[in-house]
Amino acid sequence: MAGGVAGMMAAALPASRALAGGHCEALLLTCMDYRLTHEITDYMDKRGLTHKYDHVILAGASLGALNDRFPHWAEGFMTHIDLAVQLHQVHRVIVLDHRDCGAYKMLLGEAAVKDADTELKSHVKQLYALRSAVLAKHPHMEVEIGLMALDGTVMQIV
């Protein structure tokens, strides 16, 4: 299919929406896990980002945006960044993985999340890889990465 996901997304935007602009601070990538929707909103609100971010949701967050099993998800995520830059002048990507992620278990296997330390290492490796991929395409972009616990607390990864 010519154009792939990027072509389909551009074609799906009506001309009036394509011209609609504005500014927001960031594009947020999170997992689809229903257990954390309120905690994610609270986290962004506490950071002063209420109504100041675009939100992309993929199973596994960083893993969803960069994996061998579903490579088209990466194309879709990068296209979302492109559109967020064009439409909303986004200059920062925030990637927020979470503990006890079913996508990590399914895509990487139980061994990758067998205990808290191994789980942390798996997330950090994936978050670093996605940050590198985003910066390779958008070197001007700030990329923040973090890991949310099920209680909503976030560990910033540097």
N, C-alpha and C positions, 0 to 999 in steps of 0.2 A: 504494500500500500504506500503510495507516494506521500511523503510528508510525515508519516508516522503519527505519533501522539501529538507532536507539536503542531502539525498541520491540522489535525482534527480539532485541537483546542482553539487555534486561531480562527478556524472556520466557524466554530460554535459561538464566537463572540459577535453579537450584533454590532453594527457600526457605531451606534450610539454608546454602547458599553465600552467599545474599544477606545473611544475618545474620552470617556469619563475618566477623570483622574483623581488626584488627591495625593495625600502623603500619609504614609504610616511608617512606624519605626522599624518594624521587623516582620519577617515571615517565620512563623513558628511551625515546627514539625513535631508531631507527637504520635503516639500509638493510638490505635482504635479502642483500647481497653475501656469499657464502660465504667469500670470501678474508679477511674481517676478524672472523669470529666469536670467535676466540681473542683477538685484539687488543682487541676491545671488552670482553670479560670481564676481561682484564688491566687495562685502563684503569679500569674501575669498581672492581675489587679494590684497585688502588693508591690510589684515592680513599677507601678505607675504606667502600665501599658494598656489599660482599659480602652477598648476601641481604637487601639493604635497598632494592631498587628493583623496580618493575614494568617490563616490557620490551615495547614495541610495535615491530613491524617492518613497514615499508612500503618498497616500491621507491622509492629516491630520498630517503628520510627526510623532510626538510623539503619537498621537492618533491612527494613522495607525499602528504603531509598537506595540501597546498595547491596545487592545479593545476586548470586548466579542463577537462582531458581526462577526469579521474576525480573529479568533485566529491563523489561519495559517499564517497571515501576520507577527505575532510576531516570529514564527518559522523561517520564511524566513529572517527577519531582523537579528535575532541572528546568523543565518548561514552566512549571509554576514559579520558580525563582525568576526566570526571564520575564514572565508576565508581571510579577510583583514589582520588579525593577521598573518596567515600562509604565505600568499603570499607577503605581503608588510610591515610586522613588525609594523603595526599600533598600536599606544599606546594611542590614544585619539579618543573619539567619540564626535562629535559636533552635537547637535540636535537643529534645527532651525525651530520653529513653526512660524506662521504669523497671523496677525490680519485679520479679515473678512474672515475666513476660512470656505468654504462651507462644508467640511467634518465634522467640529465641529458642524455645524448647523444640518447636516443630522444624525450624529451618537449620539450626545448628546441632540439635540433639541434646539429650539430657546431660551428657558429660560436660557440655559447655556452661551449664548452670547448676552443677551438682551441689555446690555450696556457695556461701556468700562471697568468698574471695574469688573463686573461679568465675562466678557470675559477673562480678565487678570487672575482672580482667577481660571477659568477653565483650562487655558493653564498651569499655574504654577502647579496646582495639577497633571495634566497629565505628564508634564515634570519631576516633582519630581518622579512620579511613574516609568517612563521609566528609569530615571537615576538609581534608586534603582534596577530595574530588570537587567540592564546592569552590574552594580557593583556586583550583586549577582553571576553572571556567570563569570565575568571578573574583579576580585577585583583589579588587577594591572592597570586597565584602568583609564585614566582621562576622565571625562564626563563633557562637557560644555553644558549648555542649554541657549537658548535665544528665544526672541520673536521679529520678524521683523514686522515693520509697513509697510504699502503699499508704503511709500516713500523710503524704503530701510534702514531706521535707525533700529538699533538692540538694544534692551534692554537685557542686560545680566541678567540672573536669578541666584542668588547665593543660 
